Amino acid sequence: IGNDAIKSFLGHLNNHKDFFEGEGGPKILSIEAQIGLFGEVFFLNEVLSKKIEVTEANNYWTGPYKKYDFTTLKIFLETKTSTLKSNKIINTTSNQINPNQEKPLFLVFLNLNESNKGINLNDLINEFRNKLIKSSLESLNDFNLKLLKVGYHETHSENYTKNYEVKLINYFYISKDFPHIENILKPEAIEDLKINYKINLDKCSNFLINENNFLSKI
């Protein structure tokens, strides 16, 4: 299994040479990107992999390649992570957090605090890697490639040492009544129109579901 995993990794690596050959080389993740990645890996490590087998959880992480952060056979899932202490406001576009999808859509909102008692992005990633090592080297390689795809490189790890503590996780079902924008009228000559807007989740409590209810849907 080990040799097959290594061959698979090298094959994938050859198909992803653009990770390393971009102009100027890899860039350090922005703070916003770091926080977003922290939320996705935290959900992988602390929620999803405690409900299902760790390699399956890793397979469900599709954010590096697809529209939504997580895709299962039954649902789509988008994560939004913030360190703001004010109202739970998230940024979205008209084609992202809305119910008009092929599968039911759920939103996970994570609110973080900077805290010495918390964990940093590097250690969180390594925790999940250790779970994969015990289960499947091929899945570990796949996870590492996804990290490269989103711009996480080991050479920049000294920039990702800020510790965070998750103070809140909320789950929302994006039903047809969830606040969203649709049926936008535009001239025929305008293509690929996207509208950016903010959603105040404090005003969306009617769409909250508990974690057990959410986990039963995946």
Secondary structure by P-SEA (a helix, b strand, c coil): caaaaaaaaaaaaaacccccccccccccccaaaaaaaaaaaaaacccccccccaaaaaaaccccccccccccccbbbbbbbbcccccbbbbbcccccccccccbbbbbbbbbccccccccaaaaaaaaaaaaaaccaaaaaaaaaaaaaacccccccccccbbbbbcbbbbbcccccccccccccccccccbbbbbbcccccccccccccaaaaaaac
